[in-house]
Amino acid sequence: AQLVESGGGLVQPGGSLTLSCSASGFAFRTFAMSWFRQVPGKERELVASVDNINYRTYYLESVKGRFTISRDNAKNTVTLRMNALTPDDAAMYYCNADDELGLGYWGQGTQVTVSA
C-alpha cells in the first residue's frame, strides 16, 4: 500500500494551495481518508477527513470555511483545497487512510510554507 502526497510549497499569506494524495495497493473506497499536519515539536493534528460511506467530512475548527477535502474513488485520490492560508497553517501535511478496523497507512508528507 502506498500514499503519495503532492502540491505543497511556498505561498504568501492569504494565498491558496491544493494538496493531492494518490493511493495505491489497497481498497481505497473502503477507507476513510484524512489530512493531518505537524510542525516540529508538536503533535500531529487532524486537519480534515472524509469517510468512505456517506462522504461525511470533518474539519479542524481553525480551518473551517477555508479548507475543503474531497475524494475521488474512481481515481483513488483525496484532495485538500486550502484557501486564505496563514502562517499558522505552515506544516508538514500528511495523507492518511484508515479502515476504522485497525488498518491504516501514511504518506511521506508534503511541506507547506506560508511566508511573505
C-alpha contacts under 8 A as a table, 3 or more apart, distances in Angstrom:
res1	aa1	res2	aa2	distance
1	A	23	A	7.58
1	A	24	S	5.70
1	A	25	G	4.09
1	A	26	F	5.58
1	A	105	Y	7.37
2	Q	23	A	5.75
2	Q	24	S	5.27
2	Q	25	G	6.17
2	Q	105	Y	7.38
2	Q	106	W	7.73
2	Q	107	G	6.96
3	L	21	C	6.30
3	L	22	S	5.64
3	L	23	A	4.64
3	L	24	S	6.65
3	L	95	C	6.90
3	L	96	N	7.68
3	L	105	Y	7.28
3	L	106	W	6.30
3	L	107	G	4.55
3	L	108	Q	7.54
4	V	21	C	5.34
4	V	22	S	5.19
4	V	23	A	6.59
4	V	95	C	7.77
4	V	107	G	5.46
4	V	108	Q	6.78
4	V	109	G	7.80
5	E	19	L	6.95
5	E	20	S	5.54
5	E	21	C	4.30
5	E	22	S	6.49
5	E	94	Y	7.25
5	E	95	C	6.63
5	E	107	G	6.40
5	E	108	Q	7.08
5	E	109	G	6.07
5	E	110	T	5.98
6	S	19	L	5.74
6	S	20	S	5.27
6	S	21	C	6.41
6	S	110	T	6.12
7	G	17	L	7.01
7	G	18	T	5.84
7	G	19	L	4.50
7	G	20	S	6.11
7	G	110	T	7.19
8	G	17	L	7.08
8	G	18	T	7.52
8	G	19	L	6.19
8	G	110	T	5.27
8	G	111	Q	5.18
8	G	112	V	4.94
8	G	113	T	7.87
9	G	17	L	7.99
9	G	110	T	7.92
9	G	111	Q	6.09
9	G	112	V	5.05
9	G	113	T	5.98
10	L	112	V	6.20
10	L	113	T	4.67
10	L	114	V	5.86
10	L	115	S	7.10
11	V	15	G	5.92
11	V	16	S	7.08
11	V	17	L	7.51
11	V	85	L	7.98
11	V	112	V	7.81
11	V	113	T	6.27
11	V	114	V	5.02
11	V	115	S	6.31
11	V	116	A	7.68
12	Q	15	G	5.42
12	Q	85	L	7.67
12	Q	114	V	5.42
12	Q	115	S	5.02
12	Q	116	A	4.95
13	P	84	A	6.97
13	P	85	L	5.43
13	P	86	T	4.99
13	P	87	P	6.61
13	P	114	V	5.79
13	P	115	S	6.04
13	P	116	A	6.43
14	G	83	N	7.07
14	G	84	A	4.12
14	G	85	L	4.89
14	G	86	T	6.29
15	G	83	N	6.16
15	G	84	A	5.39
15	G	85	L	5.51
16	S	81	R	7.55
16	S	82	M	5.41
16	S	83	N	4.39
16	S	84	A	6.14
16	S	85	L	6.20
17	L	81	R	6.19
17	L	82	M	5.24
17	L	83	N	6.73
18	T	79	T	6.87
18	T	80	L	5.62
18	T	81	R	4.40
18	T	82	M	5.91
19	L	79	T	5.58
19	L	80	L	5.02
19	L	81	R	6.40
19	L	82	M	7.90
20	S	77	T	6.87
20	S	78	V	5.91
20	S	79	T	4.48
20	S	80	L	6.45
21	C	77	T	5.44
21	C	78	V	5.23
21	C	79	T	6.26
21	C	95	C	6.30
22	S	76	N	6.08
22	S	77	T	4.65
22	S	78	V	6.85
23	A	26	F	7.67
23	A	28	F	6.89
23	A	76	N	5.39
23	A	77	T	6.01
24	S	28	F	7.49
24	S	76	N	7.14
27	A	30	T	5.72
27	A	31	F	7.13
28	F	31	F	5.50
28	F	73	N	6.82
28	F	76	N	5.99
28	F	97	A	7.96
29	R	32	A	7.95
29	R	52	N	6.04
29	R	73	N	5.64
29	R	76	N	7.60
30	T	52	N	5.76
30	T	53	I	7.93
30	T	99	D	6.43
31	F	51	D	7.15
31	F	52	N	5.67
31	F	97	A	5.79
31	F	98	D	5.19
31	F	99	D	4.40
31	F	100	E	7.52
32	A	49	S	7.17
32	A	50	V	5.90
32	A	51	D	4.26
32	A	52	N	5.01
32	A	97	A	5.80
32	A	98	D	5.21
32	A	99	D	6.02
32	A	100	E	7.44
33	M	49	S	5.61
33	M	50	V	5.49
33	M	51	D	6.34
33	M	52	N	7.59
33	M	71	R	7.88
33	M	78	V	7.04
33	M	95	C	7.40
33	M	96	N	5.74
33	M	97	A	4.73
33	M	98	D	6.45
34	S	46	L	7.34
34	S	47	V	7.49
34	S	48	A	5.60
34	S	49	S	3.99
34	S	50	V	6.34
34	S	95	C	5.89
34	S	96	N	5.04
34	S	97	A	6.46
35	W	46	L	6.28
35	W	47	V	5.55
35	W	48	A	5.37
35	W	49	S	6.29
35	W	80	L	7.55
35	W	93	Y	6.68
35	W	94	Y	5.58
35	W	95	C	4.74
35	W	96	N	6.07
36	F	44	R	6.39
36	F	45	E	5.34
36	F	46	L	4.38
36	F	47	V	5.09
36	F	48	A	7.10
36	F	93	Y	5.67
36	F	94	Y	5.07
36	F	95	C	6.43
36	F	96	N	7.32
37	R	44	R	5.51
37	R	45	E	5.48
37	R	46	L	6.65
37	R	47	V	6.65
37	R	91	A	5.83
37	R	92	M	5.40
37	R	93	Y	4.28
37	R	94	Y	5.88
38	Q	42	K	6.49
38	Q	43	E	6.23
38	Q	44	R	4.43
38	Q	45	E	6.37
38	Q	91	A	5.39
38	Q	92	M	5.33
38	Q	93	Y	6.61
39	V	42	K	5.64
39	V	43	E	7.52
39	V	44	R	7.46
39	V	90	A	7.64
39	V	91	A	5.00
39	V	92	M	6.38
46	L	49	S	7.72
46	L	59	Y	7.97
46	L	60	L	6.73
47	V	59	Y	5.79
47	V	60	L	4.97
47	V	63	V	7.38
48	A	57	T	7.08
48	A	58	Y	5.32
48	A	59	Y	4.41
48	A	60	L	6.21
48	A	68	T	7.90
48	A	69	I	6.49
49	S	57	T	5.46
49	S	58	Y	5.16
49	S	59	Y	6.77
49	S	69	I	6.80
50	V	55	Y	5.41
50	V	56	R	5.44
50	V	57	T	4.40
50	V	58	Y	6.58
50	V	69	I	6.90
50	V	70	S	7.00
50	V	71	R	7.45
51	D	54	N	6.43
51	D	55	Y	4.86
51	D	56	R	5.45
51	D	57	T	6.65
52	N	55	Y	5.62
52	N	56	R	7.97
53	I	56	R	7.67
57	T	69	I	7.42
59	Y	63	V	6.53
59	Y	64	K	5.82
59	Y	67	F	7.92
60	L	63	V	5.59
60	L	64	K	6.46
61	E	64	K	5.42
63	V	66	R	5.39
63	V	67	F	5.63
64	K	67	F	6.19
65	G	68	T	7.76
66	R	82	M	6.02
66	R	83	N	5.03
66	R	84	A	6.23
66	R	85	L	7.91
67	F	80	L	6.68
67	F	81	R	5.43
67	F	82	M	4.45
67	F	83	N	6.07
68	T	79	T	7.97
68	T	80	L	5.60
68	T	81	R	5.04
68	T	82	M	6.64
69	I	78	V	7.17
69	I	79	T	5.63
69	I	80	L	4.54
69	I	81	R	6.40
70	S	78	V	5.67
70	S	79	T	5.30
70	S	80	L	6.64
71	R	76	N	7.60
71	R	77	T	5.77
71	R	78	V	4.21
71	R	79	T	6.22
72	D	75	K	5.48
72	D	76	N	5.83
72	D	77	T	5.34
72	D	78	V	6.28
73	N	76	N	4.84
73	N	77	T	6.67
82	M	85	L	6.70
85	L	89	D	6.25
85	L	114	V	6.93
86	T	89	D	5.46
86	T	90	A	7.37
86	T	114	V	6.23
87	P	90	A	5.43
87	P	113	T	7.51
87	P	114	V	4.94
87	P	115	S	6.38
88	D	114	V	7.98
89	D	112	V	7.65
89	D	113	T	7.88
89	D	114	V	7.08
90	A	111	Q	7.78
90	A	112	V	5.21
90	A	113	T	4.78
90	A	114	V	5.44
91	A	111	Q	6.07
91	A	112	V	5.43
91	A	113	T	6.70
92	M	109	G	5.94
92	M	110	T	5.54
92	M	111	Q	4.38
92	M	112	V	6.02
93	Y	109	G	5.27
93	Y	110	T	5.27
93	Y	111	Q	6.11
93	Y	112	V	7.00
94	Y	106	W	6.84
94	Y	107	G	5.81
94	Y	108	Q	6.66
94	Y	109	G	4.41
94	Y	110	T	6.60
95	C	106	W	5.84
95	C	107	G	5.27
95	C	108	Q	7.97
95	C	109	G	6.92
96	N	104	G	7.08
96	N	105	Y	5.66
96	N	106	W	4.72
96	N	107	G	6.55
97	A	104	G	5.29
97	A	105	Y	5.11
97	A	106	W	6.65
98	D	101	L	7.72
98	D	102	G	7.40
98	D	103	L	5.90
98	D	104	G	4.30
98	D	105	Y	6.67
99	D	102	G	6.67
99	D	103	L	5.61
99	D	104	G	6.38
100	E	103	L	6.82
100	E	104	G	7.94
